[in-house]
Amino acid sequence: MTETKSVRWGILGASNIAKKFIADAQSVDGTEVVAVGARDPERAKAYAQENGIPTAYRSWEELAEAPDIDVVYVSTVHSWHYAGAKLCLENGKSVLVEKPFTVHLRDAEELVSIARERGLFLMEAMWTRCNPLNRELKEFVARGDLGEVIQIQSNLGPSAGRNPRLWDLSVGGGILLECGVYPLAFAYQFLGEPERVVAVSHFADTGIDDQTSLLLEYAGGASASLTTSVSKGVSTPHHSFGDVIGTGGWISVPTNAFFPEEYTIHLSGSSDPIHVERPKVGNGYTEEAAEVSRCIREGLTESPVVPLDDTVGAMRVIDAAYQQVGIKYPEAPTLARA
């Protein structure tokens, strides 16, 4: 039996979300988490010990320059995604960037350009698209079994006060970037990039959007209605759904459309809905880690499951929404060069 080539991971940013990813990645055959780097050396050391990581680097630069790392997972706050990913790409590392890919469209385009010029793997950590049930639904719709898709409806709203950074504009806070990317990803996998975007937002006192609705219009008349909100306590924790409506029936994802564990297909002319349930494995990041490791092992520079063109296309939608409602983020910070 041929031994699976090990893919060695580094973690940039000692974050809470990365702890869940690390636990799942370590369960994937041929995947090792070998290092973590943080701007606070003591935090990196404690984080490595807590999560069973062999090496703690004293800075992001040391991590990016390390010779024994194949791919880096960038898990910082939103505003630092661009700088962290760029640093790693410029040092010849493949990169998985936590969502949202970047805060600004131009930064997303630049990262993709660097990766393609250098032949390096790059992917947004959009676990929604790596989810097995979501992939089944995409294949079902692509076969035409639902007829022509004419409408998408999706919502995600976390409970208020879930995380202080959500309310901080300087670190890329705001509900569109934090949660709105998930309904957008849900719609994007079925309908692609829209021809027209209509956005409406409500703003909190801190300047972030605490409620945003998107209406997307597509060639041929299809549309998507996407909502996300954390305002005035109207949201329940992770209240989320997704509906795909076609000329031959509809699909309902009643809960957790950002990472579905069940769905029901209703086909026109049939009285027997198709219901499928499959609980997530671990924290839900197993498939994402496995997909990245598979791509790197096979020499791919991007994943067919989470294509870079789709990531940039979604950022174009977000950028259009920014311009319409007046969301203005500061320039993404950059790392000082010696």
N, C-alpha and C positions, 0 to 999 in steps of 0.2 A: 504493500500500500504506500502511495506517495504521500510524504508528509506535507501538510499545508504550510506554505511560506508565511512566516509571522510578519504582520504589519505593526510597526512600532509607533505608538501615539504619544504626542506631547500635549499637555493642557496649558493654554495661555489664559491666565486669569483664574484665581482661586475662588470660584463662584459656587453658590449653592446648586445651581442647575447642573453644573459640571459633575457634582457628586453623583447625581442620578445617572448621568451619561456614563461615568466611569464604571459604576457598578454593573451596568448592562454590557458595556464594551468588554469588560474582563470576562464575561461569560461566552463571548463569541469565539469560536475556534479560529486560531491563527491571528488573534488580535491581542496586543499587549499595550497597556498604558505604562510607559516607562519613565515619564518625567512631567513635572509641572514647573511653570515659571510665573512669578508674580513680581510686581514692582516693590512689594514689601518682602524682603528676604525671610524674615521670621515667619510671616504668614505662609509663604511657600513651604518652608520646612515643616510647620505644624500641619499644613494641609496634606503634604506628602505622607506624613506619618499616619494621619487619620484615615487616609484612603488607600493605604497599601501601595504607594507609588515609590519606586526605588530612588529616584533622583529629584532633588529640588534645586532649581536654578534661581540665582539671586536677581534676575531681571528677565524681561521679555527678550532682550537682545541675546542673552546667553542661551535661552531656550531655542531661539530661531537659528542660532549658529551651531547648535549641537549636531555632531555628525551622525549620531545613532538614532535619529528620529525620521520617520517616513512622512508623517502627516501630523498637523497641529489642529486641535479643536480650539477655536477662538470663542471664549465664553464670558467676555467682559460685559459691562453695561453697553447699551446700544451705541453710544457716541464714540466708543473706542473700537468698534468692530473694524472700521476701515483701516485705522493705523496698525492694529494688531495683525490683520490679514495681510496688509501690504508688506509689513516687516518680514513676515514668514515667507511670502512669495519671493521677495527680493533676495532671500537667503536660500532659495531653491527648495523650499518645503511645500508640499501639497497642503491644502487647507480646507477644513470644514468650518464655516462661520455660522454661529448661532443666529437665529432669526431675530429681528429683521436683518437682512444681509448688510445693509448700510442705512444711514439716516438720509443721505442725499443720493439722488439718481446718478449724478456725475461720478460719485465715488464708486458706486456699483459698476458703472461702465469701465472705470479705470482698472478696478481689480480684475474684471473679466479679461480686459485687454492684456494686462500683465501676465495672467495665467496662460492665455492662449499664445502669446508671443514666446513664452518660456517653456511651453509644453508641460505645464504643471496641472495637477488635478485641483479643482476648486468646486465647492458645492455649498449651497445654503442648507443649514440644518432644519429643513422643513419636514419634520417627522410626519406630518399629515400625509405627505405624498409617499412616504415609505411604508405607511400602515398597510398591512395585508388586505384588510377589507376594502380600504380605499382603492387599492390597486385592482381588486376584483371588480369594483363598481366601474372604474375607468375602462377596463377591458370589456365589460358588459355593454356599456354605452357605445364604445368604439365599434363593436360588432353590429350596431344598429338595432339591437333587440328592443330598445326603448323608443325606436323611431327617431325622429329629429328632435333634438333638445331645443325647447322654446323658452324655458324659464328656469332660473336657479334662485332659491331663497336660502339664506343662511344667516345665523346670528351667533355671536359669542359675547357674553358679558360676565366679567368676574365680579365678586363682591367688593364693595368699596373699601379702600384702605388696605388692600392686600399687600402692597409693597410700596415703601416710600418713594422709590425711584420712578414709579409710575407718574408721580405728580411733579417731577423735576424736569423742566424743559432742557436744562443744560446737559443732562445725560441721555437725552433721547426719549424722555417720558412721553406720555400721551397714549390714549386708547387705540388709535389707529395703528401705530407701530407695535404696541404691546400685544393687542388681540385682534385688531382688524385684519391683520395679515392672514389670519386663518380662514375666515370666510372668503377672502379674496383667493387664497390658494385652492379652496374647495371649488369655487366657480371656475378658476383658471384651468384646472385640469380637464374640465368638460367643454369649455367654450373658447379657451385661449384669450388673446388680447382683444379688448373691446374697441369699437370705433369711437365711442363717446362716453365720457365720464361726467356724472353729475354728483356733487358732494355737498352735504350739509353737516355742520358741526356745531356743538355747544362747547363752551370753554369754561374751565375752572378758574379760580382766582389766581392760580399759579401760572396761567398762560397755556397749559396743556389742554388738548381736546379731551373732554370726559365723555363725549358722545359723538359718534360720526356715522352717517348713513351714506352709502354709495349706491347709485343706480347706474348700471353699466348697460350700454346698448351695443349690439353686435350686428354685423352684416347679416342680412336675411331676416332680421326682425326679432331675434332672440334677445332676452334681457336677463339681468341678474340684480336682485335686490339684497344688499348686504348691510347688516347693522352690527354695531358694537357699542357698548355703553357701560360706564361705571358711575353714572351720575345719580344723585338723589336717592340712592339705595334701591333703585328699581330692579337691579340685577340680582339674581341668585348666584351662588358660587358656581362658576363655569357653566351657567345656563347656555346651552349650545344646541343647535339643530341644523340640519341641512336637507333641502328637498331638491330633487332633480326632476323636472317635469318635461315629458316628451310627448310626441304625437301618438305614441303607442302605449303610454302608461306613465307611472311615476315611481321614484325611489324616495323613501323616507329614511333619514338618519335621525332618530328621535332625540338622541343625546350625544354629547361629546363628538360633534362633527369634526373638531380639530384632531381627534384621534378616535375614530369610531370603534366600538366593540359590538355593534349590532346594526343591521339595516333590514328594511323590508321592501321588496319589489312588488308593485301592483301593475300587472299587465292588463291592458284593455281586453275585454272579452273573457277574462279568466276570473273565477270566483275564489281561487286559491292563491293568496299572496305567498311569495317566497320569503321566508324569514331566516336570517342567518345571524348567529351569535358566536363570537370568539373573543374571550377575554385577552387583554394585552399580556405580553410576557415581560416580567420584571417591571421596570418603570416605563416601558414603552419605547426605549431608545435602541433596543437590540437590533431591529431591522435596519435602522439608520446607520449604526456602526458597522453592521455586516455589509451593507451596500457600499459604503465608502471603502472598506478594506478590500472587498471584491474588486472594485474598480481599480484600485491602486495595484493590486496583485496582478490584474490582467492588463495593466499598462494604459488604462483609459484616462483621459484628461477631464472628462465630465461624466456625470451619471445620466443614463437615459431616463431614469425615474424622476430626477429633479434637474432638468436641463437648465443651463445657464441662461439661455434665451428667455425661458419662462420667468426666471428670477428677475432679470432685468426688465422684462415686460411688466411684471407686477409692480416693480419700482416706478415704472412710468405712470401706472395708474395712481399710485400713492403720490407721486410728484404732482400730477394733475389735480388731485384732491387738495394738496397743500396750497396750490396757487388759487384755487377757487375759494377756499374758506379762510385763507390767510394764516395758515400755520407756518411759522418761521423759526426754524432751528438754527442755532449758531453753527459756524463752520466746524467740521469734525476736527478734533485735536490731532496734532501730529507729534511724533516722537522727536525729541531733540537729537541731533546728530553731532557726534564728537568731531 
